[in-house]
Amino acid sequence: MNGTLRPSTLGEILDRTAHLYRSRFLVFFGIASVPTAVILAFACAGFLLLVWDGVFDSGSLSNNTSAVIAGLVIGVGTLMVLPVFLGVSALSSAAMSHATARIHLGQSSGIRDAYRAVWQRGWNYVGLYVLQGLIIAVAPGLVWFLLVFFSAFLAAFAGSAGLGAAGGFFLGLIAVVVVLAVVAYVLYMVLRLALCFPACVVEQISAIDALKRTSRLTQGTRGRIFVLYLLGAVLNWMLTMLLFVPVSIASTLIPAASSPANAQKMAMVMLFAFYAAGFAIQALTRPVYGIAMVLFYYDQRIRKEGFDIEWMMLQAGMVAPPAPQPEAAPWLPPAGAQIPVSPAGPMPEAKGETPEPSTSEPSAGDSA
């Protein structure tokens, strides 16, 4: 849609985000629901396993055997879910950026088309997702761990030195400063790396290049992105209250919930219901961030690089389209695909591509 390719204010970006979400609700909600459905399926399996084993029976949680079983199920489930969660979340973020970019430029996209388009470069998107997590979450987590260890050491030293209240005040002051510094670092990195996936997906660049690219693109618009995150947090809170309050009221009206024999089972059922509602809220709010980040990406390219002029010239045929990049090898073969056994044979042509006609003149033998 050429009319939308111009510098936009925050209000226009929010309005465009809402419009795209409403017009393609099933597409965006379906893309965002894939990681949510996968994690919820693992949670359901673990919950049913614990119910089948009788862990939630009245008084059974006090037994050591039941506690060990519950701990093993949670630990093994976490180890199984973590890599799956990283993979599907990375693909979901990439598919969201791909679908939004196509729809924003007036093209069509669906759930299957978006995931199929990003599947070929899946490892690149997983690597980008992991790098983002390491920079935003793991690094400050290590700092927090070192802070706790250092505080314990200083507390022991202050006790042995007899510093008393002065030592406690000094430790508290250091803790407050470090906590504020960690929070500021996390917020800064979230805003700085907000456009990683749009840049990586649209421009087909590597994860490292996307991290460098987003640092330049977000300059001058991090305040607007921060406001978007605040509005998203308010929307998340409103949906949480809209879902959790009726469920809480309904749980108090169930006659069996007040029975001491069923109190523990009802508590676990309600906990699982809240857990499922939380995942539903994530599936509803995730497209808001994904769509808005792509719109911010194009807005910054228009402001910094004149992308709107380049796009109009391309549509008018005044400039040649960029040469297609070689297709990356799939990170996993598609289901049912046959692996060729002869490496010397010709490579199969990509789907949808046709060989270019020869421009050379026919020889005398051909004309004869």
N, C-alpha and C positions, 0 to 999 in steps of 0.2 A: 504494500500500500504506500505509494509514493508520497501521498499527502501527509503521512505521519513521520516522514523522515525529515525532521527539522529539530533544532534545539528545543527541548521541552523543559518546563518547570516541574517541580516536585508534584504539584497538584495534577498536572497533565499526565505525568507518569503513573500516578496512583489511579487516575481515571481510566487510562489505557489498560492498566493491569486488571482492574475490575471488569472492563469490557471484554478483554480477551478471555478471562476466566469464565465469565458468564456464557460467552458465545461458544466456547469449546470445553464446557465443564467436564463432560465425560472423558475427554481425551486427557486433560491435565489431572483429573482425579484418578483416572486409571493408572497413569504413569506413577503418581505419588503413592498409590495403594500397593504397589508390588513389594517394596521393602517392608511396609507395614504388615501386609498379609503374611510374608515369610516369617517375620519375627513372631507374629501372633500365632502362627501355626506351631512353632517350636514351643511357645508358652502353653498352648493348649495341650500339646503332647506331654509336657512335663507335669502339668496340673492333673491330667487324667492318669498319668502313671502314679502319682502320689495318692490319688483317690483310690485307684485299684489296689495299691499296696496297703491301704488302710491307715496312712499316716495321719489323716485328718479325723480319724475316729476320736471320740471323746476320751481324753486323758492319754492318748497314745503319744502325743508330742513330748511328754515328759520322759518317755522311755529312751534309753541311749540308742537302741537299734533304730528306732524311727528317726531320731535326730541325725544319725549317721547316714541313713538312706536319703533323707531330705537334702543333706549337705552334698552327697555324691551326685544326686540328680541335678542340683543347682550348679555345681562345679563343672560337671561334664557338659551340661546343657550350655553353659556360658562359653566353654571352649569350642563347642560345635557352632554356636550361633555367631561368634565374633567374626570369623572369616567370611561366613555367608552374609552377615550384615554389611561388612565392608564392601563386598562385591556388588550386592544388589543396590546398596545406597549410592555407590559410585555410578553404576549404570543408570539408576533412576535420575540422578542429578544431570548426567550427560544427556539422557533422553529428554528431560524437561527443557534443557537449553536448546536442543535441536528442534523440538516441536515448536517452542516459542519463537525461535528465529525464523522458521519457515512461515508460520502463521503471521508473524509481524510484517514480513515482506510480501504478503499476499499470496502465499503458496499454501498447499494443503499438507496435512500430516495427521497420522493416527497413532494409536498406542503401539501397535505392532511395527509400523514403519519407523517410529522413533527409536525403539529398542533395536531393530534390525540395523539401522544406520550407525548406531554407536557400538554395535557388537564387535566390529572389525578392530577397533582400537580400544578394546575393553581394558587391557592391562595398563594402558596409558592413563585412563580415567581412574582406575583403582590406585595407581601410583600417585596421582594428583590428590585423591581423597586421603590417602595415608599421609602424604606430606603435609596437607592442611591440618590433619589431626595432630601430627607431631609438633608442628609449629604453634598451633593454637592451644592445645590441651596438654600434651605430654611435657613440653618444656616448662610451662608454669607449674605443672604437677611435681616435677622433679625439684623445682625451686621450693615449693611448699614442703616437700619431704625434707629437704636440707634445712629449711627453717625450723621445722619441728625438732629435728635432731640437734641443731645448734642451740635452740632454746632450752632443750633439756640439759645440754652441757653447761650452758650459762647458769641455769637454775641451780645445778649441782655445785658449780663453782661459787655462786653467790651464797649458797647455804653454808658451804665450808668456810668461806671468808667472813661470814657473819655480817653481810651487807644489809640483810633484812628488807625493810620496806623500800629503801632506795634501789636495791637490786631488782625488786619486783616491778617497780615503776619503770626502770630502764628497759627491762625485758618486754613489758607491755608496749612501751613506745616503739621499740624495734619491730615488734610483731605487727602493730598497726601500720607502720610505714611500709613494711614488706608486703602486707596484704593489699594495701592501696596500689603499690607498684605492680603487683601481679594482676590485679583487676584492670589497671590502666593498660598493661601490656596486652592482655587478652582482648580487650575492646579495640585497641589500636590494630592488632593483627587481624581481627575479624573484619574490620572495615577496610583494611588494606588489601586483603585477599578475597574480597567479596565477589570480584568479577573473574575469578580463576576459570570456572567451568564455561561460562560463555566464551571467553577468549580461546580456551583450549578446543572447544567443540566447533565454533564457527570458523576459526582460522586454521584448524587441523595442525596445531603445534604440539610440542612435547610438554610434559608436566613442568619441567624446569623453566622452559621459555614462557609458559603460561603464568608462573609465579612472578617472573620478571615483568611480563607484560601488564599484569593487573596492578602492579605497584605504580606504573606510570598512568594507567587509565583512571585509577581511583583518585588521583590528585585533583583537588578542587571540588570533589563531589562526596567526600566522606561524611560531611555533615548531613547531607540529604539522605545518604544510606543509613546513617544513625537514626534519623527521624523515622525512616521506614521500619527499622527494627523495633523502635518503640511502639509504633502503631501495630506492628505484628504481634508484639507481646500483649498489648491491650486486647486485640482480637482473640488471641489464644486464651486469655483470662476470661473473656466474655463467653466463649464457647465452653470453657471448662465449667463455669458456673451454670450455664444453660443445660449441661448434661449431668453434672454431678449432683446438683441440688435436687432435681426430681427423683433421681435414683436413691439418694439418701432418705428422702421423705417416704418413698415407696417401701424401702427396707424396714422402716419403723412401723409400717402399717401391716406387715405380714405377721399373722398370729404365731407361726412357727418360729419366728426370729426371737421371740421373748422366752422360748423354752430353754432351760439350761442344757438339756440334752442335745439340742440342735444349734446352740449358740455358736460353737466353734465352726461347724460346717457352714452356717449362714455367713459368718465373718469371712471365711475363705471364698465363698461364692461372691460376696459383695466386693471383696478385694480383687477378684478376677474380673468382675464387671467394671470396676473402676479402671483396671489395667487396660481392658479392651476399649473403653471409652477414651482413654488417653491416646491410644494408637489411632483411633478414629479422628480425633482432633488433629493429630499430626498429619494425617492424610489430607485433611481439609485445608490446613494452613500452609503446608509445604509448597503448593503451587503458587501461592502469593509471593513468597520470596523468590522462587525460581523464575517466574514471569518478570517480576520487577527487576531482577538482576540483569536479565537480558536486555530489557528496555534501557536500564542505566548504561549498559555496555554500548549499545548503539548510540545513545545520546552523547556519551563521551567521545566516541569515534567521530560523530558529526561535529562536535565542538573542537576537537583537537586535530582531526585529520581530513575534514571535509568529506565524510563518507556519503552524505546526501547527494552532493554534486557528482561524485564518482558513480553512485548507483543510478542517477538519472541519465548520465552519459552512457552507461552500460545498457540501460533499457532502451535508449534511443539508437543504439548501434553505433555511437560515435567512437567507442573504444572497443577493442577486442576483449572478449572474456578471458580471464586467466586460464592458463593451461591446467588441466586436471592433474592433481598429484597422484603418484602411483598408489594403488590401493594396498593398504597394509595387510599382512597376513593375519588371519583371525587368531585371536588368543586361545580359542577353543574351536574345534571343528563343529559345524552344524550337525544336528542330529540326523543320522542316517547317511551322512556323507561318506563316499568311498575314497580312500586314500590312493592316489596313483602309485603304481609299482615301478614305472619306468621313468627315471628322472630325465631321460633324454627327449621325451615326447614334448610336444608343444603345450604351453600353459593354456588352460581353459580361459576363454574370454569372460570378462566380468559381465554380470547380468545386466541387460539393458543397453550394452554398448554394441555398436555395429562397426565393422572395419571401414576405414576411410577409403574412398575410391582412389584408384591410382591416377596420378596426374601425368605420367609419362606417355609419350606418343607411341602408338603401336608400331612394331617393326614390320619390315617388308614381308617376312615370313608369316606374321600374324594376319596381315591384310590379304595375303594370298589364300 
